[in-house]
Amino acid sequence: MIYYVEDDNNIRDLVVYTLHQSGFEVQGLKNATEFYAACKECTPDLVLLDIMLPGSDGLTILKELKTNKKTAEIPIIMVTAKGAEYDKVIGLDAGADDYITKPFGMMELVSRVKALLRRTTAKPSAEILKEGDLVVDRQKHLVTVNDEKITLTLKEFELLSLLMENQGTAFTREHILEAIWDYSYEGGTRTVDVHITTLRQKLGDYGRFIETIRGVGYRFGG
């Protein structure tokens, strides 16, 4: 559940609609009173918090959330006015995880929400990933095949780690792009195909484990 606290009805309704269309469960709230009441019913997975609110402003709500053990770990994105650099600094110092400045694009907002949820809900990663004689040592940042070192770029290494850690799971190009290049990358999904091709070549016989799923994307088989 995502809570969006915003007193402007038009902005709130648009954001709620966009997030809902993107597959999120979301509730719009217009002030601190409604927000605290909603938290008693359901603890949110993420909070979008406008700074300029009637009554208790967003920074006050943020500080209260971060000083309460029950809510301190909830990821929070602050929504600030254009040029309000002081508010951004205060918000980040008080524990906000990210901020976005009005006016903002809906797709940028969705990407930031996805990126933050991905960071805060990620499971601890295994240090060693193996498939036969293909070994990925994440701590040493080392890949070997038959005990021979394979030289990969940083993105190739992260791509291989993502696919191997989630063996059998099919990822869309868009998902891979967000996971490896993050939401700010503007190179397009073609770069995923290029990296997959070079990664397969470098892995030799083990390149066949990176399967193309028609109409979807890629997965690591086994």
C-alpha positions in Angstrom: 0.0 0.0 0.0 1.3 3.5 -1.0 -0.1 6.6 0.8 0.1 9.9 -1.0 -0.4 12.9 1.2 -1.3 16.0 -0.9 -3.9 18.7 -0.3 -4.3 19.7 -4.0 -7.2 17.5 -5.2 -6.2 17.6 -8.9 -2.6 16.5 -8.3 -3.6 13.9 -5.7 -6.2 12.3 -8.0 -3.8 12.2 -11.0 -1.0 10.6 -9.0 -3.3 8.1 -7.4 -4.8 7.2 -10.8 -1.3 6.8 -12.4 0.1 4.6 -9.6 -3.0 2.5 -9.6 -2.7 2.0 -13.4 0.9 1.0 -12.9 -0.2 -1.9 -10.6 0.1 -0.3 -7.2 -2.4 -0.2 -4.4 -2.5 3.4 -3.4 -4.6 5.8 -1.3 -4.7 9.5 -1.5 -4.9 11.6 1.7 -5.3 15.3 2.0 -3.7 16.1 5.4 -1.9 14.7 8.5 -5.1 13.8 10.3 -6.3 11.5 7.4 -2.8 10.1 7.1 -2.4 9.1 10.7 -5.9 7.6 10.7 -5.1 5.5 7.7 -1.8 4.3 9.3 -3.8 2.9 12.2 -5.8 0.8 9.7 -2.8 -0.2 7.5 0.9 0.4 7.7 2.0 1.6 4.2 4.9 0.1 2.2 5.8 3.6 1.0 4.7 7.2 1.6 4.7 10.1 -0.9 4.7 13.2 1.3 4.1 16.7 0.1 5.9 19.3 2.2 3.3 22.1 2.0 0.3 20.8 3.8 -2.4 22.5 6.0 -1.9 21.9 9.7 1.1 19.6 10.2 3.4 20.0 7.2 5.2 17.2 5.5 8.5 17.8 7.3 6.7 17.5 10.7 5.0 14.2 9.6 8.4 12.9 8.3 10.1 13.6 11.6 7.3 11.9 13.6 7.5 8.8 11.3 11.2 8.5 11.7 11.2 8.9 15.5 8.6 6.1 15.9 10.1 2.6 15.9 7.0 1.2 14.2 7.2 3.5 11.2 10.9 4.4 11.1 11.7 2.0 8.3 8.9 3.1 5.9 10.5 4.5 2.7 9.5 8.1 2.1 9.6 10.3 -1.0 9.2 14.0 -0.3 7.5 16.2 -2.8 9.0 19.7 -2.8 8.3 22.9 -4.6 10.5 24.0 -7.5 13.7 25.6 -6.1 13.0 24.7 -2.5 16.6 23.5 -1.9 16.4 24.1 1.8 13.4 21.8 2.1 15.2 19.1 0.2 18.2 19.2 2.5 16.1 19.3 5.7 14.0 16.4 4.4 17.0 14.2 3.5 18.7 15.0 6.8 15.5 14.0 8.6 15.5 10.6 7.0 13.6 10.9 3.6 14.8 8.4 1.1 14.2 10.5 -2.0 12.5 13.6 -3.2 10.8 14.8 -6.4 10.2 18.4 -7.4 7.0 19.9 -8.7 6.0 19.9 -11.4 7.0 16.3 -12.1 6.2 13.8 -14.9 4.1 10.9 -13.9 6.4 8.3 -15.5 9.4 9.8 -13.6 7.3 9.4 -10.4 6.4 5.8 -11.1 10.1 5.0 -11.8 11.2 6.6 -8.6 8.6 4.7 -6.6 9.7 1.4 -8.3 13.3 2.1 -7.7 12.8 2.9 -4.0 10.7 -0.1 -3.4 13.2 -2.3 -5.1 16.0 -1.0 -2.9 14.1 -1.2 0.3 12.5 -4.6 -0.2 15.5 -6.4 -1.8 16.5 -9.6 -0.1 20.1 -10.1 1.0 22.0 -11.4 -2.0 24.0 -14.6 -2.1 27.7 -14.0 -2.3 28.4 -17.0 -4.6 26.2 -17.9 -7.6 26.9 -21.2 -9.4 25.7 -23.1 -12.4 28.0 -26.0 -13.1 31.5 -24.6 -13.7 30.2 -21.1 -14.0 30.8 -19.3 -10.7 30.0 -15.7 -9.8 31.7 -14.4 -6.7 30.0 -11.1 -5.9 32.2 -10.2 -3.0 35.4 -10.5 -5.1 33.6 -9.3 -8.2 34.9 -12.3 -10.0 33.4 -14.6 -12.7 35.0 -17.9 -13.7 34.2 -20.7 -16.1 36.1 -23.9 -15.6 38.3 -22.0 -13.1 39.3 -19.5 -15.8 38.6 -15.8 -15.2 36.0 -14.1 -17.4 36.5 -10.4 -17.8 33.1 -8.6 -17.7 32.2 -4.9 -17.5 30.4 -3.7 -14.4 27.0 -3.8 -16.2 27.6 -7.2 -17.6 28.5 -8.5 -14.2 25.4 -6.9 -12.6 23.2 -8.3 -15.5 24.6 -11.9 -15.1 24.2 -11.7 -11.3 20.5 -10.5 -11.6 19.7 -13.4 -14.0 21.5 -16.1 -12.1 20.1 -15.0 -8.7 16.6 -15.3 -10.1 17.2 -18.4 -12.1 14.0 -19.4 -14.1 12.4 -16.0 -13.7 11.7 -14.2 -17.0 12.6 -10.5 -16.9 11.3 -7.9 -19.4 13.9 -5.6 -21.0 12.2 -2.7 -19.1 12.6 -4.5 -15.8 16.3 -5.2 -16.5 16.9 -1.6 -17.6 15.4 -0.3 -14.3 17.3 -2.9 -12.2 20.7 -2.4 -13.7 20.7 1.1 -15.3 18.1 2.6 -12.8 15.3 4.9 -13.8 17.4 7.9 -14.9 19.0 6.0 -17.8 17.9 7.3 -21.2 19.6 4.8 -23.5 16.6 2.7 -24.2 16.0 -1.1 -24.0 18.3 -1.8 -27.0 21.3 -1.5 -24.7 19.9 -4.6 -22.8 20.0 -6.7 -26.0 23.6 -5.5 -26.8 24.8 -6.4 -23.3 23.0 -9.8 -23.5 24.8 -10.6 -26.8 28.3 -9.7 -25.5 27.7 -11.5 -22.2 26.7 -14.7 -24.1 29.8 -14.5 -26.2 32.1 -14.1 -23.2 30.5 -17.0 -21.3 31.1 -19.4 -24.2 29.1 -22.6 -23.8 27.4 -21.2 -20.7 26.0 -18.4 -22.8 23.2 -20.7 -23.8 21.8 -20.6 -20.3 20.7 -17.0 -21.0 17.5 -17.7 -22.8 15.5 -15.3 -24.9 11.8 -15.5 -24.0 9.8 -14.4 -27.1 7.5 -11.5 -26.3 8.9 -11.1 -22.8 12.7 -10.7 -22.5 15.3 -12.9 -20.9 15.9 -15.5 -18.2 18.7 -17.7 -16.9 17.8 -21.4 -17.4 19.3 -24.4 -16.0 
